[in-house]
Amino acid sequence: MTEIDMKKIRPYGDKLNDGAVQLSFTLPIPCDEKASHAAKAWAKKLGLKDVSVVHQADLGGFSFFIVYGKSETYVDVAALNIPRVDVHVWDRETCDRIIKEKIGRKLVMVGACIGTDAHTVGIDAIMNMKGFNGHYGLERYQMVEAYNLGAQTPPEMLLEKAREYNADAVLASQIVTGNDLHRLNLTKLIELAEASRLRERFFFICGGPRIDHMLALELGFDAGFGPGAYAERVASYVIQRVLKNMDVEIPDAG
């Protein structure tokens, strides 16, 4: 097997490090032969070689394209320093047991899809009893009080309910990301928390398709979970943060 140089990683297409990529984009011009040449010219300006337009479609006056090309640009993966959520993930039963034995009370988590975002799929996957993909949500945990406020919840209401329920953690979900709306909504939540002197009272966690831990830290959250995160990961994180604040050793369990 060919040894991979982690300092020079390129996309893989037909063979290792050939730099083959697929792009999809829209140009604000009519869908005709000239548009196809415009798409190819734009892709070449990105530095791509062997460019070909493999699909184009009319979008009512605009043109949608799928383009293939090859890039000679590489990334040094070995040099990347990416912040990650530091958590040992326990299953649901282990989470319940550790909360009961080490904390001695139920943990309270209040979550919502904030702002104008009407999509509950993310917050429901984490909080609802049925969960998602075989992973039960926080409502099924015996030692967690989970309050799901649903969609289009104003950040002010989320904070007010967190204060009312004396929450340990505030969970904010964002699915809609157009025009960086997720950044605006999440930033507003943290700014309101700081203005209300609630920032240090709760653990703030955000999640969504374009959320990662690096973005979460940038926006002022304690942790961020992107696609593929389930309730047990969020629960384990909150448990371990609570134990750390209690100066209790994290059990080697799960």
N, C-alpha and C positions, 0 to 999 in steps of 0.2 A: 504494500500500500504506500502511495506517495506521501511523504512527510509534508505537512502543511506548515508554512512559515507564518506564524501568528503576527509577525511584524509587517507583512505585506499581504493583506487579505483583499481580494477582489470578488465581485459577484461571480457566481457559477452558472453557466448555461449548458453548452454541449461538452465542455471539458474544463478541468480545474483552472481557475484564474483567467478565464477568457474574457471576463469583464462584461458578459452579456446581461443586458437589463431590458425591462419592459416598462414603458411609460404610458400613462393615460392622462390626457389633458384636453381642455377646450380652448379654442381660439374664437374671438368675437368677430368672425368673418363668415360670409356665405360658404356653404359646403360645395366646393367645386374643385376642378383640377388645380387651380392656383392655390387654394387652401392647402391641398396636399403638399405642394412644394413649400409652402410657408411653414408647415409643420416640420417637414424634414430640415429646412434651413434653421429653424429655431432649435431643434434637437442637436444639430451640429454645433451651434453656438454654445451648448452646454459642454462641449468637448467630446461628444460621442462620435464614434466612427462606424462605418458600415451601416448607416441608418436606413431603415425601411419603414414605410407606413403600411401596416398590415390591416388596419381597419379605420374607416371614417364614417361618420353618420351626421345627418342634418339634425340640428337642435332648434329648428324654427328660426333660422337666420344665423345661428352660430354653428360651429363645426367641432365635433368630438373626434378624437384620434386615439388610436393605440399604436405606439411606435416601438420598434426594436432598434437596439444599437449596442455598441461596445465601448466600455470606458477603460482607460489605462490608469485611472486613479485607484489608489489602494488606501487601506486604513491600517494603522498599527494597533491591533487589538490588545497587544500586550501592554501598551502604554495607557490604555483607557482606565480611568479611575471613576467608577460609577457608584454613587451612593445607593445602598439597598436597605430595605427594612430589616433590621437586625432582630429576627424572631425565630424561635424554634416552634414549629407548627405541631400542635397536639390535635388529636381527634376530639369529637364532641364530648364523649364520655370522660376523657381525661381532663378536658377543660372544666367540666362540671365538678369533677372530683377535686381538682386543685383549688377552685374557687371556694368550695365548701370547707376544705381542710386548712387552707392557708390564709384565706381572706375572711371567711366566716359570715359572709353576707352576699346577697345577690348583687351582681354588677348591673348598672343601668346604662343602656345605650339608646340614644335618640338619633334617628336618622331621617333624611328627606332628600328628595330631588329639588334643589333650590332654584329660585328665580322663576323665569318664564318657562323653564324646561318641563315639558309635560310627560316625559318618559320615565316610567317607574321600573323598567326592567332591571336596571342596575341595583337600586336600593332594595327592590323586592328579592333579588337573588341572594343578597346578604342577610336580609332581615326576616322575610316571610317564612313561616313554618315549613313550607314545602321546599324552599330553597331553589337550587338549580343544579341540574346535571348530577343528581344523586347526592348532593351535598346539602343537608338540611340547614335552614336559616336560623338566625339567633332566637327567634320565637320558640324554637323547639328545645333550646337549652334550659335545663331546669334551674340553673343558677344565674340566669341572665333575664333581666326585665328589658324587653325590646319594644320600643315605641317607634313605629313607622308612620311618619306624617304624610307620606305619599308625594305626589308631584306638585309642581308650581307653588312650593312653600316659600314664602318670603324669608330671607335670612333672619329677620327680626323675630319671626314666629319660632323658627328653629331654636334660636338662642333662648327665647322666653320659655319654651317647653323644656329645654335642657335645664334651665334654672328651676322650673317648677318641679320637675321630676328628680332633681338633685343628681343629675347624670354624671357618670364617670367619663363617657366618651360621646362626642358629637360626630355623626357620620354624614357627609355631604356628597351626594352623587350628581354627576354631570354627564349627560349623554350628548346633548347638542353642543357642538364645538365651532360652528360657523362664526366667522369674524371674531374668533377668540372669546366667544361668549362665556365659555367655561372659566377662563381666567378672570373675567370681570366679576362673575357671580361669586367665585371662590374668594377672590380678593375682598369683595364687599363683606362677606361673612367674617373674615378675620379682622377687618378694620372695625366692624361693629363690635366684635368681641373685645377688641382692645379698648375701644371707646367706652364700653360698658364695664371694663375691668373684669372681664370674664375669661380672658385668654388663658390665664394660668389655672383657672378652675377646672377646665375640662381638657381631655385629650381630643385634639381635632384631627380627624381622618377624612380624606377625600378619595374618591374613586371614579372611574369612567374609562372609556375607550382610549382617550388621549392623556390619561393621567399616569404618571410614574412617580417614584419617590423623589427624584430630583426636582421635578416641577412642584411637588407638594412642599418641599422644604423652601423652594424659592418663593412660594406664595404665603409662607408662614404657618403651614400645617406641621403636625408632628409626624405624619406618615401618609403616604399615597399608595394606593393599590390599583393596578391597571387590569387589563383583561386577564382572565384565568385565575383571579383571586376568589376564594370561597370564604364562607362565614368562619370556618375554623381558623383561618389565617388571621382574620381581623380579631376574633375572640382571643386567640393566643397572644397577639400583640398587646391588646388592652390588659389582659391578665398580667403579663410580664412587666408592663409599665407600672401597674398598680403595686405589684410585689416589690418592684425596685423602689418606689416611693415609700413603701412600708419598711424598707431595709430588710426584706426577707429574701433569702437565697432562692434563686430560680430552680425548681426541681428538675432533675434529669429524668423526665418521664415522657411517655408517648411513643 
